[in-house]
Amino acid sequence: MNTHPEDWDTYTPKQRKEFYGKPFEEQREIINRSYLSLIADKDGNLDTIKILEIIMDLLDRVDEVESTCQRDESYYDH
């Protein structure tokens, strides 16, 4: 899970200090709101196409990991 807002690189040292001074719940809300553009249109409504694109990308990544990773013997195999 992300621990900083999406635009963290644009924060000034003062803004970063203010961010860290906020309660955890408020920090989480700021972080979550900063990533809404990934799944919302310009009016702030959920964009099902954007959501499906993210899901499809994640499925592709999981398939890639499953097909390229080889599990070595584990402590739990014994």
C-alpha positions as CSV (number, residue, x, y, z in Angstrom):
1,M,0.0,0.0,0.0
2,N,1.2,3.5,-0.8
3,T,2.4,5.6,2.1
4,H,2.5,8.9,0.3
5,P,0.1,10.9,-2.0
6,E,0.5,10.4,-5.7
7,D,2.0,13.9,-6.1
8,W,4.4,13.5,-3.2
9,D,7.4,14.7,-5.3
10,T,5.8,18.1,-5.6
11,Y,5.4,18.6,-1.8
12,T,7.5,21.2,-0.2
13,P,9.4,20.3,3.0
14,K,6.7,22.3,4.9
15,Q,3.9,20.4,3.2
16,R,5.6,17.1,4.0
17,K,6.0,18.0,7.6
18,E,2.3,19.0,7.8
19,F,1.3,15.7,6.2
20,Y,3.2,13.7,8.7
21,G,1.6,15.8,11.5
22,K,-1.9,14.6,10.5
23,P,-3.6,11.6,12.2
24,F,-3.1,8.3,10.3
25,E,-6.8,8.2,9.2
26,E,-6.5,11.7,7.6
27,Q,-3.2,10.7,5.9
28,R,-4.9,7.6,4.4
29,E,-7.8,9.7,3.1
30,I,-5.4,12.2,1.5
31,I,-3.4,9.3,-0.1
32,N,-6.5,7.6,-1.4
33,R,-8.0,10.7,-2.8
34,S,-4.7,11.5,-4.6
35,Y,-5.0,8.2,-6.6
36,L,-8.7,8.6,-7.5
37,S,-7.8,9.9,-11.0
38,L,-6.6,6.4,-11.8
39,I,-10.2,5.1,-11.7
40,A,-12.3,8.2,-12.1
41,D,-13.2,10.4,-15.1
42,K,-12.7,14.2,-15.1
43,D,-16.0,14.7,-13.3
44,G,-15.0,12.4,-10.5
45,N,-17.3,9.5,-11.5
46,L,-15.9,6.0,-11.5
47,D,-14.7,5.0,-15.0
48,T,-15.4,1.3,-15.5
49,I,-13.0,1.2,-18.5
50,K,-10.1,2.6,-16.4
51,I,-10.9,0.1,-13.6
52,L,-11.0,-2.8,-16.1
53,E,-7.7,-1.7,-17.6
54,I,-6.1,-1.8,-14.2
55,I,-7.6,-5.2,-13.5
56,M,-6.4,-6.6,-16.8
57,D,-2.9,-5.2,-16.3
58,L,-2.8,-6.8,-12.9
59,L,-4.0,-10.2,-14.3
60,D,-1.3,-10.0,-16.9
61,R,1.4,-9.3,-14.3
62,V,0.2,-12.2,-12.1
63,D,0.3,-14.5,-15.2
64,E,3.8,-13.3,-15.9
65,V,5.0,-14.0,-12.4
66,E,3.3,-17.4,-12.3
67,S,4.9,-18.4,-15.6
68,T,8.4,-17.1,-14.8
69,C,9.0,-17.8,-11.2
70,Q,10.2,-21.1,-9.9
71,R,9.7,-22.0,-6.3
72,D,12.7,-23.6,-4.6
73,E,12.4,-25.9,-1.7
74,S,10.7,-24.3,1.2
75,Y,11.1,-24.9,4.9
76,Y,7.4,-25.9,4.9
77,D,8.0,-28.7,2.3
78,H,9.8,-30.8,4.9
